[in-house]
Amino acid sequence: MNSALLALRHPHSPPVLLPEPGAAFGLIVIGDEILSGKRADKHLPKVIELLGARGLSLGWAECVGDSPERITATLRRAFASGDVVFSCGGIGATPDDHTRQCAARALDTDLVLHPEAEALITERMHDMASQQGTVYEPERPENIHRLNMGVFPVGASLIPNPYNKIAGFSCTGAGGGTVHFVPGFPVMAWPMIEWVLDTQYPHRFKTGAWVERSLILYGALEAALTPLMESLERDHPGIKVFSLPSVDHPEHGRHIELGLKGSPEQVAQAWPDLLAGLAPFELRIGPELVRNL
């Protein structure tokens, strides 16, 4: 193997360990271009959308620049968290791509050339040569360098890339956190994230099993509503109470959206208590909103 290739072949990869049912979903977006404002992040709203379509929600998100030390520290926390985490960006093979190397450091393991990833990259290079009307030459420096995009931490499993066959990868840490690494390009990342969700976590889907029910309240103060919110969560375990204030909504102007999240049965049981608790405030109440999660 040419010395320009940065790792050895790894004979096989074990399957990704599934998280505990209560594990949160997290997102890491990597790249200086996001923090500098050169590009606007599109992953956060899309991942929220993809999770929401499956009755899931995002528990946390972080944005990290192209600093190997910060990326490694962020990934180390993710691997120790027990959560399901999607990491977007930095898995290429240019000098400003550090994610693969940082993942290996965070896992205290080595980087190796994944044999399936190598085969897919080679297939891609054959396709590119054919499209250009040339012959694939494996020993050309640029072709050897491209194989570095298949160099992953030991034990990684592949995430297929339908756009150009350059796979992403998944790793699970000793703390139970599983991180799924995809490119920064949305056209590649989003189908890959969907594939992970639909193949690895269908047992977590809750479509139709959760509901969000809320009211628009005019002239309310969050501080005054806090005791009611606390009593609702105390008296109805499993219910999540939320308050979303707005000062310049195009339709409702200044208002608070106060509501409940939970199973349809739980929300139905707690709803009368919410209405009864609001009665003493004599607020002007707007429309009721219901959304199935």
N, C-alpha and C positions, 0 to 999 in steps of 0.2 A: 504493500500500500504506500502510495506517495506520501512523503512526510508533510505535505501541505494539508493533508486531512488531519483534523485535530483530535481524533479518537480512534479506538479500536471497535471492532464489531462486537455486538452483544448478542448471544445466541437466542435469547427469548425474553419475553416480557410477561410478567404475571398480570392477571386482570386487575382493574381498579377496584379497590375495596369500597363498598357502598357505605354511606354515612349512617349514623343513627337517625331515626325518624325525625327527631327534633332539631337536626342540624339546620343552621341558617344558610341562606344563599348570600354570597358576597361577590363583589366585583372589584378588580384592580385594573386601572387603565394606566399604561406605561408610555411615557414619551415626553421629551422636552417641548415638542411642538404644541402639546395641549396646555402646558403651564405657561408658555410664552404667548399664547393666544394666536399663534400662527395657524393652528387648526382648532376648530371647535369640536369638543367631544360629542359623538353621536351614540356611543355605546351605552351610556347610562339610561337614556330614555328607551332604547331598543331592548335592553335586557329586562327592564321593568315590564315592557310590553310582552316579551316572550314568556316571562314568568307568569304574568297576570293571566295570559291566555290559558294557562294550565292550572289556574287556581293557586299560584304560588306568589310569594312576594320577596323583594330584595331586603335583606337584613342590614347590609352595610356596603359602602363603596369607598375606595381610596384612589387618588391620582398620584402617581409617582413619576418624577423626571428620570432622565437617563443616567442616574448615579448608581453604580454597582452596589455601593454600600447600602443605600436606601432600599434598592430593589431586594437585595438579599434579606435585609431586616424585615421588610414587608412580607416576603414570601415565607420567612421562618415563622412569623406570627400566624400566617394563613395555614401552614402545615400543622401547627400546634393547636389550631382553633377547633378542630372537629367539624368545620363548616364545609360546604360545597362552594368553591370559589372559581370564578372565571377570570382569567388574566388575559388582557388584550394588548398586544404589541410587543415588539422587541425580540421576536424569535427568528429573525432573519440572520444573515451571516455577514453583515457589514460591521465596521468598527463601532458604530453606535448602538448595535443590538447586543444587549447584555443578559437578556432574560434567561436563556438556556443555561448559561454559565452560573448565573445567580441562583437558579433553581437547584443546581447540583450542589452548590455551596450550602444553601439553606437545608438541604437534605443530608449533608455530610457524605456525599457519594461522588462517584466519578461520572464523567461524560463518556458515552459510547455511541458508536454509529448503529442505529437501530436497523436491522436487516430489512424489515418491511418498508421502512422509510427510504432506505437506500434504493430498493427496487422501484418504488414509486417515483423517486427523483430521477432515476435512470430512465424510466419510461417517459417521464416528462421531457427529458433532454432528447430522447429519440424523436418524440413528437415535434419538438421545436426544430430539430435538424431537418426532419421530413418537410415541415411547413416552409422552410427556407430553401429547400431543394439541395441540401448538403448531406453529408454523411456524418453520423455521430462519431466523435473521436474521444473516447473516454480519458485519454491521457492529456488532453488540452487543459492548461491551468485553470481556466474558468469553469470547466466541467468538474474538475476535482474539487474546486472551491465550493461549487453548488451542493456537493454532498454534505457539507457542514450543516446544511439546513435539516439534516436527518440525525444530527448528533444530539442526543437527549440524555438526561440522567439515567443511570442504571435502574431498570425496572419500569421505565415509562411504557405506557400503552398509547396507541395511536388514535388521533381524531382525524377522520378522513376529510380532505379538502376537495369539494366538488368543483371548485373553480380552476385549480391548476395542479392538483394532485400532491402539492407540497403539504404534508400532514402537520397537524398540531400534535400535542401530546398531553397526557394526564399522569399525575404522580400523587401518591398518598403518603403523608408524613406519619411519623411515629405517634403524633398526637391525634391522628384520625382525620385531619383536614385533607381534603382532596382538591387539588388545583388543576384546572383544565386550561391549558395554554393554547391560545389561538392568535392569528396575526392581528395587526392593527387595522387592516383594511376591512371596512364593513362588508363589502361584497363577499369576502371569504369568511370573516369572523361570525357573522350572524347565522348562516346555514350550519356552520360547525357547532355553534352553541345550541341550536335547535336539535341537531343530531345527538349531542350529549344528553340533553334533557329527555328526549324521546326514547333513547336506548338505555340510559343509565338510571333514570329517575322516574319512570312512569308510576311507580308505586307511591310517589309523593304527590301526584296530581290530586287536586281537590276541586275540580271544576264542578260548579253547582252545589258544592258541599258547604260553602261559606257565603255569607251575604253581608253587605254593608248598607245600613239604613240610617238616614240622617235627616236633620231639619235645618233650614236656614233661619237664623235668629237675628232680628234687627235690634240694635241698641243694647246688646248684651255685653257683659264684661267677663273675660275669662276667669279673673280672680274670683268673681262672685259665683261662677259655675263650678269651680274646682271641687268644693265639698260634695256636690251632687255627683260629679264624675267619679270621685273616690268611693262614694257609697255604692254606686252602680257596679264598679269592679269588685268591691268587697262582697256584695250581696249576690253577685252572679259570676262565680268562678268560670273562667274560660272566655268571658266577654272582654273585648278590648274597646274602651271608650276613647274617642278622639275629638279634638277641638281644632278647627282650622279657621283662624281669623283672616279676614281680608279687608283692606281699606279702600280699594279702588276697583272692585269687580265691575265689569262692563254692564252687567245686568242687575246685580243686587247691591252694588255700592258697598258701603261699610257694613259688615255683618260677620257672624260666626256660624260656621257649619258644625253642628254638634251631632255626633252619631255613635253608632255601635257597630262592631265587627264581631262575627262569630258564626256558628252554625245557624241555619234558619230557625231551629227550635230554640236555641239559646237567645237569639235576638228577639224572637217573638215573646219569650217569657220576660225579658228585661224591658221591652219597649214601653209597656204601661207604667213602669216605675220611672222611666225617663220623663214621660209626659206629666206624671203626677208631680215629679220633682221640679218641673219647670213652671207649674201653675202659679206658685206664690210670686214669681218674678213679674208676672203680668207683661210679658214681652210680646211684641208683634212678631208672629211666626209666619215665615214664608213657606215655600213648597217643601214637600217631603221627597227625598231622593232615595232610590233603592238601586243597588248595583250588585249583581251576582259575581262572585269571585271564583 
